[in-house]
């Protein structure tokens, strides 16, 4: 079983990426990509983990939401990499919040 302290530590920023592939600051915890998504006048923190092809688990604590994607674009990061930013910020958060 994971301790609460380990989970808390895993969600803290432990590294920063200089690349701007996602179009937002790209931070990293212990196994979690940490992105800040701007939707309207709010910023939502997204914790994401995934695998090749677009297998993604995304956590949005401010909305008490978990989003899962399954995909099959293996080896084609440019196809599925932006899902966590583009689809979540343009469609999923607005649908959940009415914004």
Jmol script that loads the backbone (N, CA, C; Angstrom):
load data "model"
ATOM      1  N   UNK A   1       0.843  -1.177   0.000  1.00  0.00           N
ATOM      2  CA  UNK A   1       0.000   0.000   0.000  1.00  0.00           C
ATOM      3  C   UNK A   1       0.887   1.239   0.000  1.00  0.00           C
ATOM      4  N   UNK A   2       0.480   2.246  -0.748  1.00  0.00           N
ATOM      5  CA  UNK A   2       1.210   3.506  -0.797  1.00  0.00           C
ATOM      6  C   UNK A   2       0.800   4.391   0.367  1.00  0.00           C
ATOM      7  N   UNK A   3       1.779   5.031   0.956  1.00  0.00           N
ATOM      8  CA  UNK A   3       1.456   5.942   2.051  1.00  0.00           C
ATOM      9  C   UNK A   3       0.962   7.271   1.484  1.00  0.00           C
ATOM     10  N   UNK A   4       0.219   7.999   2.293  1.00  0.00           N
ATOM     11  CA  UNK A   4      -0.267   9.318   1.894  1.00  0.00           C
ATOM     12  C   UNK A   4       0.918  10.242   1.609  1.00  0.00           C
ATOM     13  N   UNK A   5       1.979  10.135   2.405  1.00  0.00           N
ATOM     14  CA  UNK A   5       3.161  10.966   2.200  1.00  0.00           C
ATOM     15  C   UNK A   5       3.798  10.681   0.849  1.00  0.00           C
ATOM     16  N   UNK A   6       3.891   9.405   0.451  1.00  0.00           N
ATOM     17  CA  UNK A   6       4.490   9.074  -0.842  1.00  0.00           C
ATOM     18  C   UNK A   6       3.656   9.665  -1.976  1.00  0.00           C
ATOM     19  N   UNK A   7       2.351   9.554  -1.884  1.00  0.00           N
ATOM     20  CA  UNK A   7       1.473  10.115  -2.922  1.00  0.00           C
ATOM     21  C   UNK A   7       1.662  11.628  -2.991  1.00  0.00           C
ATOM     22  N   UNK A   8       1.679  12.287  -1.850  1.00  0.00           N
ATOM     23  CA  UNK A   8       1.886  13.741  -1.813  1.00  0.00           C
ATOM     24  C   UNK A   8       3.215  14.116  -2.460  1.00  0.00           C
ATOM     25  N   UNK A   9       4.274  13.401  -2.114  1.00  0.00           N
ATOM     26  CA  UNK A   9       5.593  13.671  -2.693  1.00  0.00           C
ATOM     27  C   UNK A   9       5.619  13.399  -4.196  1.00  0.00           C
ATOM     28  N   UNK A  10       4.906  12.377  -4.647  1.00  0.00           N
ATOM     29  CA  UNK A  10       4.924  12.029  -6.071  1.00  0.00           C
ATOM     30  C   UNK A  10       4.267  13.102  -6.929  1.00  0.00           C
ATOM     31  N   UNK A  11       3.372  13.886  -6.339  1.00  0.00           N
ATOM     32  CA  UNK A  11       2.666  14.926  -7.087  1.00  0.00           C
ATOM     33  C   UNK A  11       3.363  16.280  -7.020  1.00  0.00           C
ATOM     34  N   UNK A  12       4.457  16.362  -6.300  1.00  0.00           N
ATOM     35  CA  UNK A  12       5.235  17.610  -6.257  1.00  0.00           C
ATOM     36  C   UNK A  12       6.166  17.668  -7.462  1.00  0.00           C
ATOM     37  N   UNK A  13       6.529  18.877  -7.843  1.00  0.00           N
ATOM     38  CA  UNK A  13       7.440  19.070  -8.971  1.00  0.00           C
ATOM     39  C   UNK A  13       8.855  18.663  -8.554  1.00  0.00           C
ATOM     40  N   UNK A  14       9.428  17.734  -9.324  1.00  0.00           N
ATOM     41  CA  UNK A  14      10.798  17.291  -9.096  1.00  0.00           C
ATOM     42  C   UNK A  14      11.692  17.591 -10.293  1.00  0.00           C
ATOM     43  N   UNK A  15      11.095  17.973 -11.430  1.00  0.00           N
ATOM     44  CA  UNK A  15      11.865  18.300 -12.631  1.00  0.00           C
ATOM     45  C   UNK A  15      11.027  19.198 -13.530  1.00  0.00           C
ATOM     46  N   UNK A  16      11.719  19.956 -14.383  1.00  0.00           N
ATOM     47  CA  UNK A  16      11.053  20.809 -15.367  1.00  0.00           C
ATOM     48  C   UNK A  16      11.648  20.519 -16.729  1.00  0.00           C
ATOM     49  N   UNK A  17      10.800  20.476 -17.747  1.00  0.00           N
ATOM     50  CA  UNK A  17      11.250  20.281 -19.117  1.00  0.00           C
ATOM     51  C   UNK A  17      11.281  21.621 -19.828  1.00  0.00           C
ATOM     52  N   UNK A  18      12.300  21.848 -20.607  1.00  0.00           N
ATOM     53  CA  UNK A  18      12.411  23.087 -21.354  1.00  0.00           C
ATOM     54  C   UNK A  18      11.622  23.053 -22.660  1.00  0.00           C
ATOM     55  N   UNK A  19      11.339  21.842 -23.159  1.00  0.00           N
ATOM     56  CA  UNK A  19      10.603  21.764 -24.427  1.00  0.00           C
ATOM     57  C   UNK A  19       9.186  22.295 -24.238  1.00  0.00           C
ATOM     58  N   UNK A  20       8.620  22.818 -25.280  1.00  0.00           N
ATOM     59  CA  UNK A  20       7.272  23.376 -25.221  1.00  0.00           C
ATOM     60  C   UNK A  20       6.320  22.586 -26.103  1.00  0.00           C
ATOM     61  N   UNK A  21       6.542  21.279 -26.235  1.00  0.00           N
ATOM     62  CA  UNK A  21       5.690  20.468 -27.095  1.00  0.00           C
ATOM     63  C   UNK A  21       4.220  20.598 -26.720  1.00  0.00           C
ATOM     64  N   UNK A  22       3.936  20.613 -25.427  1.00  0.00           N
ATOM     65  CA  UNK A  22       2.551  20.665 -24.977  1.00  0.00           C
ATOM     66  C   UNK A  22       1.953  22.064 -25.090  1.00  0.00           C
ATOM     67  N   UNK A  23       2.786  23.077 -25.266  1.00  0.00           N
ATOM     68  CA  UNK A  23       2.284  24.443 -25.348  1.00  0.00           C
ATOM     69  C   UNK A  23       2.033  25.068 -23.994  1.00  0.00           C
ATOM     70  N   UNK A  24       2.370  24.358 -22.928  1.00  0.00           N
ATOM     71  CA  UNK A  24       2.269  24.872 -21.565  1.00  0.00           C
ATOM     72  C   UNK A  24       3.528  24.429 -20.828  1.00  0.00           C
ATOM     73  N   UNK A  25       3.779  25.026 -19.660  1.00  0.00           N
ATOM     74  CA  UNK A  25       4.925  24.597 -18.861  1.00  0.00           C
ATOM     75  C   UNK A  25       4.793  23.106 -18.570  1.00  0.00           C
ATOM     76  N   UNK A  26       5.882  22.387 -18.734  1.00  0.00           N
ATOM     77  CA  UNK A  26       5.865  20.934 -18.571  1.00  0.00           C
ATOM     78  C   UNK A  26       6.719  20.587 -17.354  1.00  0.00           C
ATOM     79  N   UNK A  27       6.062  20.215 -16.289  1.00  0.00           N
ATOM     80  CA  UNK A  27       6.714  19.862 -15.036  1.00  0.00           C
ATOM     81  C   UNK A  27       6.590  18.349 -14.830  1.00  0.00           C
ATOM     82  N   UNK A  28       7.383  17.803 -13.912  1.00  0.00           N
ATOM     83  CA  UNK A  28       7.346  16.356 -13.705  1.00  0.00           C
ATOM     84  C   UNK A  28       7.527  16.033 -12.235  1.00  0.00           C
ATOM     85  N   UNK A  29       6.691  15.133 -11.741  1.00  0.00           N
ATOM     86  CA  UNK A  29       6.800  14.620 -10.378  1.00  0.00           C
ATOM     87  C   UNK A  29       7.425  13.234 -10.429  1.00  0.00           C
ATOM     88  N   UNK A  30       7.028  12.360  -9.553  1.00  0.00           N
ATOM     89  CA  UNK A  30       7.494  10.971  -9.577  1.00  0.00           C
ATOM     90  C   UNK A  30       6.511  10.160 -10.411  1.00  0.00           C
ATOM     91  N   UNK A  31       6.736  10.106 -11.697  1.00  0.00           N
ATOM     92  CA  UNK A  31       5.858   9.354 -12.589  1.00  0.00           C
ATOM     93  C   UNK A  31       4.672  10.139 -13.121  1.00  0.00           C
ATOM     94  N   UNK A  32       4.560  11.400 -12.757  1.00  0.00           N
ATOM     95  CA  UNK A  32       3.439  12.228 -13.185  1.00  0.00           C
ATOM     96  C   UNK A  32       3.926  13.427 -13.984  1.00  0.00           C
ATOM     97  N   UNK A  33       3.340  13.647 -15.145  1.00  0.00           N
ATOM     98  CA  UNK A  33       3.528  14.895 -15.878  1.00  0.00           C
ATOM     99  C   UNK A  33       2.567  15.891 -15.237  1.00  0.00           C
ATOM    100  N   UNK A  34       3.054  17.079 -14.948  1.00  0.00           N
ATOM    101  CA  UNK A  34       2.241  18.091 -14.272  1.00  0.00           C
ATOM    102  C   UNK A  34       2.101  19.279 -15.218  1.00  0.00           C
ATOM    103  N   UNK A  35       0.863  19.537 -15.621  1.00  0.00           N
ATOM    104  CA  UNK A  35       0.587  20.625 -16.557  1.00  0.00           C
ATOM    105  C   UNK A  35      -0.444  21.560 -15.933  1.00  0.00           C
ATOM    106  N   UNK A  36      -0.339  22.837 -16.263  1.00  0.00           N
ATOM    107  CA  UNK A  36      -1.320  23.822 -15.809  1.00  0.00           C
ATOM    108  C   UNK A  36      -2.097  24.271 -17.035  1.00  0.00           C
ATOM    109  N   UNK A  37      -3.386  23.956 -17.049  1.00  0.00           N
ATOM    110  CA  UNK A  37      -4.238  24.223 -18.202  1.00  0.00           C
ATOM    111  C   UNK A  37      -5.101  25.452 -17.943  1.00  0.00           C
ATOM    112  N   UNK A  38      -5.031  26.390 -18.832  1.00  0.00           N
ATOM    113  CA  UNK A  38      -5.826  27.622 -18.719  1.00  0.00           C
ATOM    114  C   UNK A  38      -7.122  27.444 -19.497  1.00  0.00           C
ATOM    115  N   UNK A  39      -8.241  27.601 -18.816  1.00  0.00           N
ATOM    116  CA  UNK A  39      -9.560  27.525 -19.439  1.00  0.00           C
ATOM    117  C   UNK A  39     -10.352  28.730 -18.940  1.00  0.00           C
ATOM    118  N   UNK A  40     -10.670  29.614 -19.862  1.00  0.00           N
ATOM    119  CA  UNK A  40     -11.336  30.858 -19.459  1.00  0.00           C
ATOM    120  C   UNK A  40     -10.432  31.636 -18.531  1.00  0.00           C
ATOM    121  N   UNK A  41     -10.948  32.041 -17.386  1.00  0.00           N
ATOM    122  CA  UNK A  41     -10.143  32.804 -16.427  1.00  0.00           C
ATOM    123  C   UNK A  41      -9.586  31.939 -15.302  1.00  0.00           C
ATOM    124  N   UNK A  42      -9.643  30.611 -15.458  1.00  0.00           N
ATOM    125  CA  UNK A  42      -9.162  29.677 -14.431  1.00  0.00           C
ATOM    126  C   UNK A  42      -7.990  28.867 -14.944  1.00  0.00           C
ATOM    127  N   UNK A  43      -7.166  28.429 -14.023  1.00  0.00           N
ATOM    128  CA  UNK A  43      -6.077  27.511 -14.333  1.00  0.00           C
ATOM    129  C   UNK A  43      -6.305  26.237 -13.541  1.00  0.00           C
ATOM    130  N   UNK A  44      -6.259  25.115 -14.228  1.00  0.00           N
ATOM    131  CA  UNK A  44      -6.453  23.806 -13.619  1.00  0.00           C
ATOM    132  C   UNK A  44      -5.153  23.022 -13.692  1.00  0.00           C
ATOM    133  N   UNK A  45      -4.815  22.347 -12.613  1.00  0.00           N
ATOM    134  CA  UNK A  45      -3.634  21.496 -12.608  1.00  0.00           C
ATOM    135  C   UNK A  45      -4.044  20.103 -13.056  1.00  0.00           C
ATOM    136  N   UNK A  46      -3.255  19.564 -13.991  1.00  0.00           N
ATOM    137  CA  UNK A  46      -3.495  18.214 -14.495  1.00  0.00           C
ATOM    138  C   UNK A  46      -2.269  17.364 -14.183  1.00  0.00           C
ATOM    139  N   UNK A  47      -2.504  16.221 -13.548  1.00  0.00           N
ATOM    140  CA  UNK A  47      -1.457  15.242 -13.305  1.00  0.00           C
ATOM    141  C   UNK A  47      -1.725  14.095 -14.259  1.00  0.00           C
ATOM    142  N   UNK A  48      -0.741  13.778 -15.091  1.00  0.00           N
ATOM    143  CA  UNK A  48      -0.973  12.748 -16.099  1.00  0.00           C
ATOM    144  C   UNK A  48       0.123  11.714 -16.136  1.00  0.00           C
ATOM    145  N   UNK A  49      -0.292  10.503 -16.421  1.00  0.00           N
ATOM    146  CA  UNK A  49       0.643   9.412 -16.617  1.00  0.00           C
ATOM    147  C   UNK A  49       0.148   8.617 -17.805  1.00  0.00           C
ATOM    148  N   UNK A  50       1.060   8.076 -18.593  1.00  0.00           N
ATOM    149  CA  UNK A  50       0.591   7.385 -19.779  1.00  0.00           C
ATOM    150  C   UNK A  50       1.613   6.461 -20.378  1.00  0.00           C
ATOM    151  N   UNK A  51       1.186   5.845 -21.440  1.00  0.00           N
ATOM    152  CA  UNK A  51       2.040   4.916 -22.148  1.00  0.00           C
ATOM    153  C   UNK A  51       1.945   5.124 -23.642  1.00  0.00           C
ATOM    154  N   UNK A  52       2.775   4.421 -24.357  1.00  0.00           N
ATOM    155  CA  UNK A  52       2.866   4.539 -25.800  1.00  0.00           C
ATOM    156  C   UNK A  52       1.517   4.280 -26.465  1.00  0.00           C
ATOM    157  N   UNK A  53       1.187   5.104 -27.410  1.00  0.00           N
ATOM    158  CA  UNK A  53      -0.040   4.918 -28.175  1.00  0.00           C
ATOM    159  C   UNK A  53      -1.192   5.767 -27.722  1.00  0.00           C
ATOM    160  N   UNK A  54      -1.077   6.387 -26.548  1.00  0.00           N
ATOM    161  CA  UNK A  54      -2.167   7.222 -26.060  1.00  0.00           C
ATOM    162  C   UNK A  54      -2.943   6.608 -24.914  1.00  0.00           C
ATOM    163  N   UNK A  55      -2.308   5.746 -24.146  1.00  0.00           N
ATOM    164  CA  UNK A  55      -2.925   5.192 -22.932  1.00  0.00           C
ATOM    165  C   UNK A  55      -2.651   6.191 -21.816  1.00  0.00           C
ATOM    166  N   UNK A  56      -3.647   6.975 -21.443  1.00  0.00           N
ATOM    167  CA  UNK A  56      -3.440   8.075 -20.503  1.00  0.00           C
ATOM    168  C   UNK A  56      -4.405   8.015 -19.335  1.00  0.00           C
ATOM    169  N   UNK A  57      -3.899   8.369 -18.155  1.00  0.00           N
ATOM    170  CA  UNK A  57      -4.720   8.605 -16.969  1.00  0.00           C
ATOM    171  C   UNK A  57      -4.398  10.019 -16.535  1.00  0.00           C
ATOM    172  N   UNK A  58      -5.410  10.860 -16.470  1.00  0.00           N
ATOM    173  CA  UNK A  58      -5.245  12.268 -16.138  1.00  0.00           C
ATOM    174  C   UNK A  58      -6.091  12.593 -14.915  1.00  0.00           C
ATOM    175  N   UNK A  59      -5.500  13.272 -13.962  1.00  0.00           N
ATOM    176  CA  UNK A  59      -6.198  13.637 -12.730  1.00  0.00           C
ATOM    177  C   UNK A  59      -6.317  15.152 -12.682  1.00  0.00           C
ATOM    178  N   UNK A  60      -7.527  15.639 -12.460  1.00  0.00           N
ATOM    179  CA  UNK A  60      -7.799  17.075 -12.321  1.00  0.00           C
ATOM    180  C   UNK A  60      -8.413  17.291 -10.938  1.00  0.00           C
ATOM    181  N   UNK A  61      -7.564  17.517  -9.913  1.00  0.00           N
ATOM    182  CA  UNK A  61      -8.074  17.607  -8.543  1.00  0.00           C
ATOM    183  C   UNK A  61      -9.127  18.689  -8.321  1.00  0.00           C
ATOM    184  N   UNK A  62      -8.961  19.855  -8.965  1.00  0.00           N
ATOM    185  CA  UNK A  62      -9.916  20.949  -8.739  1.00  0.00           C
ATOM    186  C   UNK A  62     -11.332  20.565  -9.160  1.00  0.00           C
ATOM    187  N   UNK A  63     -11.440  19.626 -10.085  1.00  0.00           N
ATOM    188  CA  UNK A  63     -12.754  19.189 -10.568  1.00  0.00           C
ATOM    189  C   UNK A  63     -13.145  17.826 -10.008  1.00  0.00           C
ATOM    190  N   UNK A  64     -12.277  17.249  -9.154  1.00  0.00           N
ATOM    191  CA  UNK A  64     -12.497  15.895  -8.639  1.00  0.00           C
ATOM    192  C   UNK A  64     -12.766  14.939  -9.798  1.00  0.00           C
ATOM    193  N   UNK A  65     -11.911  15.013 -10.820  1.00  0.00           N
ATOM    194  CA  UNK A  65     -12.131  14.289 -12.067  1.00  0.00           C
ATOM    195  C   UNK A  65     -10.909  13.462 -12.447  1.00  0.00           C
ATOM    196  N   UNK A  66     -11.161  12.278 -12.965  1.00  0.00           N
ATOM    197  CA  UNK A  66     -10.140  11.449 -13.584  1.00  0.00           C
ATOM    198  C   UNK A  66     -10.592  11.193 -15.014  1.00  0.00           C
ATOM    199  N   UNK A  67      -9.674  11.404 -15.958  1.00  0.00           N
ATOM    200  CA  UNK A  67      -9.959  11.197 -17.376  1.00  0.00           C
ATOM    201  C   UNK A  67      -9.049  10.072 -17.872  1.00  0.00           C
ATOM    202  N   UNK A  68      -9.608   9.153 -18.611  1.00  0.00           N
ATOM    203  CA  UNK A  68      -8.815   8.080 -19.191  1.00  0.00           C
ATOM    204  C   UNK A  68      -8.950   8.084 -20.703  1.00  0.00           C
ATOM    205  N   UNK A  69      -7.845   7.886 -21.377  1.00  0.00           N
ATOM    206  CA  UNK A  69      -7.826   7.739 -22.830  1.00  0.00           C
ATOM    207  C   UNK A  69      -7.194   6.399 -23.167  1.00  0.00           C
ATOM    208  N   UNK A  70      -7.735   5.744 -24.153  1.00  0.00           N
ATOM    209  CA  UNK A  70      -7.069   4.578 -24.729  1.00  0.00           C
ATOM    210  C   UNK A  70      -6.873   4.887 -26.199  1.00  0.00           C
ATOM    211  N   UNK A  71      -5.730   4.556 -26.713  1.00  0.00           N
ATOM    212  CA  UNK A  71      -5.440   4.857 -28.104  1.00  0.00           C
ATOM    213  C   UNK A  71      -4.540   3.792 -28.697  1.00  0.00           C
ATOM    214  N   UNK A  72      -4.380   3.866 -29.986  1.00  0.00           N
ATOM    215  CA  UNK A  72      -3.569   2.886 -30.673  1.00  0.00           C
ATOM    216  C   UNK A  72      -2.578   3.491 -31.643  1.00  0.00           C
ATOM    217  N   UNK A  73      -2.177   4.734 -31.408  1.00  0.00           N
ATOM    218  CA  UNK A  73      -1.225   5.404 -32.300  1.00  0.00           C
ATOM    219  C   UNK A  73       0.196   5.118 -31.809  1.00  0.00           C
ATOM    220  N   UNK A  74       0.547   3.837 -31.750  1.00  0.00           N
ATOM    221  CA  UNK A  74       1.833   3.421 -31.201  1.00  0.00           C
ATOM    222  C   UNK A  74       3.001   3.994 -31.986  1.00  0.00           C
ATOM    223  N   UNK A  75       3.962   4.549 -31.260  1.00  0.00           N
ATOM    224  CA  UNK A  75       5.144   5.123 -31.882  1.00  0.00           C
ATOM    225  C   UNK A  75       4.916   6.483 -32.517  1.00  0.00           C
ATOM    226  N   UNK A  76       3.720   7.048 -32.383  1.00  0.00           N
ATOM    227  CA  UNK A  76       3.401   8.322 -33.027  1.00  0.00           C
ATOM    228  C   UNK A  76       2.995   9.344 -31.963  1.00  0.00           C
ATOM    229  N   UNK A  77       3.972   9.778 -31.165  1.00  0.00           N
ATOM    230  CA  UNK A  77       3.698  10.704 -30.070  1.00  0.00           C
ATOM    231  C   UNK A  77       3.024  11.984 -30.541  1.00  0.00           C
ATOM    232  N   UNK A  78       3.383  12.449 -31.729  1.00  0.00           N
ATOM    233  CA  UNK A  78       2.770  13.690 -32.228  1.00  0.00           C
ATOM    234  C   UNK A  78       1.268  13.545 -32.430  1.00  0.00           C
ATOM    235  N   UNK A  79       0.792  12.318 -32.641  1.00  0.00           N
ATOM    236  CA  UNK A  79      -0.643  12.087 -32.817  1.00  0.00           C
ATOM    237  C   UNK A  79      -1.379  12.131 -31.482  1.00  0.00           C
ATOM    238  N   UNK A  80      -0.839  11.473 -30.450  1.00  0.00           N
ATOM    239  CA  UNK A  80      -1.570  11.382 -29.182  1.00  0.00           C
ATOM    240  C   UNK A  80      -1.015  12.257 -28.068  1.00  0.00           C
ATOM    241  N   UNK A  81       0.199  12.755 -28.208  1.00  0.00           N
ATOM    242  CA  UNK A  81       0.806  13.563 -27.156  1.00  0.00           C
ATOM    243  C   UNK A  81      -0.009  14.774 -26.730  1.00  0.00           C
ATOM    244  N   UNK A  82      -0.595  15.500 -27.666  1.00  0.00           N
ATOM    245  CA  UNK A  82      -1.347  16.707 -27.294  1.00  0.00           C
ATOM    246  C   UNK A  82      -2.723  16.453 -26.675  1.00  0.00           C
ATOM    247  N   UNK A  83      -3.192  15.218 -26.639  1.00  0.00           N
ATOM    248  CA  UNK A  83      -4.538  14.966 -26.119  1.00  0.00           C
ATOM    249  C   UNK A  83      -4.741  15.537 -24.732  1.00  0.00           C
ATOM    250  N   UNK A  84      -3.746  15.358 -23.858  1.00  0.00           N
ATOM    251  CA  UNK A  84      -3.928  15.781 -22.468  1.00  0.00           C
ATOM    252  C   UNK A  84      -4.107  17.286 -22.341  1.00  0.00           C
ATOM    253  N   UNK A  85      -3.576  18.038 -23.279  1.00  0.00           N
ATOM    254  CA  UNK A  85      -3.740  19.489 -23.232  1.00  0.00           C
ATOM    255  C   UNK A  85      -4.920  19.922 -24.090  1.00  0.00           C
ATOM    256  N   UNK A  86      -4.896  19.568 -25.352  1.00  0.00           N
ATOM    257  CA  UNK A  86      -5.906  20.081 -26.282  1.00  0.00           C
ATOM    258  C   UNK A  86      -7.308  19.566 -25.986  1.00  0.00           C
ATOM    259  N   UNK A  87      -7.476  18.265 -25.889  1.00  0.00           N
ATOM    260  CA  UNK A  87      -8.826  17.735 -25.670  1.00  0.00           C
ATOM    261  C   UNK A  87      -9.367  18.092 -24.290  1.00  0.00           C
ATOM    262  N   UNK A  88      -8.505  18.009 -23.288  1.00  0.00           N
ATOM    263  CA  UNK A  88      -8.969  18.304 -21.927  1.00  0.00           C
ATOM    264  C   UNK A  88      -9.307  19.785 -21.772  1.00  0.00           C
ATOM    265  N   UNK A  89      -8.422  20.665 -22.224  1.00  0.00           N
ATOM    266  CA  UNK A  89      -8.686  22.098 -22.020  1.00  0.00           C
ATOM    267  C   UNK A  89      -9.737  22.666 -22.962  1.00  0.00           C
ATOM    268  N   UNK A  90      -9.842  22.128 -24.179  1.00  0.00           N
ATOM    269  CA  UNK A  90     -10.801  22.677 -25.138  1.00  0.00           C
ATOM    270  C   UNK A  90     -12.188  22.065 -25.038  1.00  0.00           C
ATOM    271  N   UNK A  91     -12.280  20.812 -24.572  1.00  0.00           N
ATOM    272  CA  UNK A  91     -13.581  20.141 -24.591  1.00  0.00           C
ATOM    273  C   UNK A  91     -14.032  19.592 -23.239  1.00  0.00           C
ATOM    274  N   UNK A  92     -13.155  18.862 -22.557  1.00  0.00           N
ATOM    275  CA  UNK A  92     -13.588  18.148 -21.355  1.00  0.00           C
ATOM    276  C   UNK A  92     -13.843  19.101 -20.189  1.00  0.00           C
ATOM    277  N   UNK A  93     -12.896  19.984 -19.893  1.00  0.00           N
ATOM    278  CA  UNK A  93     -13.124  20.930 -18.782  1.00  0.00           C
ATOM    279  C   UNK A  93     -14.301  21.845 -19.072  1.00  0.00           C
ATOM    280  N   UNK A  94     -14.424  22.442 -20.277  1.00  0.00           N
ATOM    281  CA  UNK A  94     -15.603  23.273 -20.537  1.00  0.00           C
ATOM    282  C   UNK A  94     -16.918  22.498 -20.407  1.00  0.00           C
ATOM    283  N   UNK A  95     -16.947  21.257 -20.842  1.00  0.00           N
ATOM    284  CA  UNK A  95     -18.183  20.458 -20.717  1.00  0.00           C
ATOM    285  C   UNK A  95     -18.512  20.189 -19.255  1.00  0.00           C
ATOM    286  N   UNK A  96     -17.493  19.966 -18.436  1.00  0.00           N
ATOM    287  CA  UNK A  96     -17.717  19.659 -17.016  1.00  0.00           C
ATOM    288  C   UNK A  96     -18.080  20.882 -16.204  1.00  0.00           C
ATOM    289  N   UNK A  97     -17.609  22.053 -16.644  1.00  0.00           N
ATOM    290  CA  UNK A  97     -17.827  23.269 -15.857  1.00  0.00           C
ATOM    291  C   UNK A  97     -18.866  24.211 -16.453  1.00  0.00           C
ATOM    292  N   UNK A  98     -19.299  23.921 -17.676  1.00  0.00           N
ATOM    293  CA  UNK A  98     -20.250  24.809 -18.339  1.00  0.00           C
ATOM    294  C   UNK A  98     -19.631  26.098 -18.831  1.00  0.00           C
ATOM    295  N   UNK A  99     -18.291  26.084 -19.041  1.00  0.00           N
ATOM    296  CA  UNK A  99     -17.602  27.317 -19.476  1.00  0.00           C
ATOM    297  C   UNK A  99     -17.254  27.250 -20.930  1.00  0.00           C
TER     298      UNK A  99
END
end "model"
wireframe off; spacefill off
backbone 0.3
color backbone group
